[in-house]
Amino acid sequence: MRSGNSSANGGLAGAVPVTELRVIDSHTEGEPTRVVIEGGPELGNGPLPERLERFAKDYDHLRRQIILEPRGSDALVGALLCQPTRNDCVAGVVFFNNTGYLGMCGHGTIGVAATLAYLGRIVPGTFKLETPVGIVSVDLVDANTATVENVLSYRHRKDVTVNVPELGEITGDIAWGGNWFFLVKGAPCPLTLEHERKLTDAALRIQSALRDQGITGANNGDIDHIEFFADAHAGDADARNFVLCPGGAYDRSPCGTGTSAKLACLAADGVLAPETDWVQESVIGSRFVARYVAAEDGRIVPIVTGRAFVCGETTLICQTGDPFANGIVP
Ligand code: PYC
């Protein structure tokens, strides 16, 4: 098998050598994850944030190769497994998507767990993964069910108003759940798939208005995920959400980091007690069951359970001369 390292040429790549990458595809409550198991870039042994930077600087063409059409799709989240720096972790993982890299990914972590179980590398029980934003603990309940103890999460600001062209004043909370979220109070229309375009359009406008108006998370963190909420459709769920991911796709799952950000806001408002189940329904009707443990300084440890199913085992091939070896770039 050839190495996954090819030219960084993103356009007409006449000189791109043949490359092969082995991946396992899964979906977590409908949201796809592609785990790279062979042929990924060699990122060294440094801290995970440095490896993420190196991936972005030297191998971004591989991110595009793995995620973008014609080999992938905008909804896909990639997971590159690597050696952890800590010996209490079974693996390090760097998540990436159609526009860049993610600090953490809840649905992706559940996808990684189901993939490692499928490969026979783990059995039910607890293990740890190292991500660029911290250690996450995962309890593999069975081959398809995992509970993720996410990184510390918190609400950064409450009731922030942003002026959004065509939508007017929109108010929401800014919270960290492993990524930065703007959790909008209310929604522009019902949270159903038939309104997907309208929801995506509204969320993209909010995302860009936040950037234009310099509204950020802590340490100038880019708020790249936008979340709308409404009543759940199922009688035994607590709320439905629609989550816009950084690259413009919507999350088919209830979004693990988004559910964590929601729990942080519920905890900060004192409306959900620690260790109480919160059933978060996605826009496609799938669900995560979540709860939290209180931590210091008003922060929380979110605990999110969901299911993932392996749905493909593929070798991605880029032949010499393929003009779209590194994806279709707008
Ligand atoms: O589950 O955390 C998540 C996630 C982030 C982006 C897509 N899914």
Boltz pocket constraint, residues with backbone or C-beta under 6 A from the ligand:
constraints:
  - pocket:
      binder: B
      contacts: [[A, 31], [A, 77], [A, 102], [A, 104], [A, 105], [A, 106], [A, 107], [A, 108], [A, 245], [A, 251], [A, 253], [A, 254], [A, 255], [A, 256], [A, 257], [A, 258]]
      max_distance: 6.0
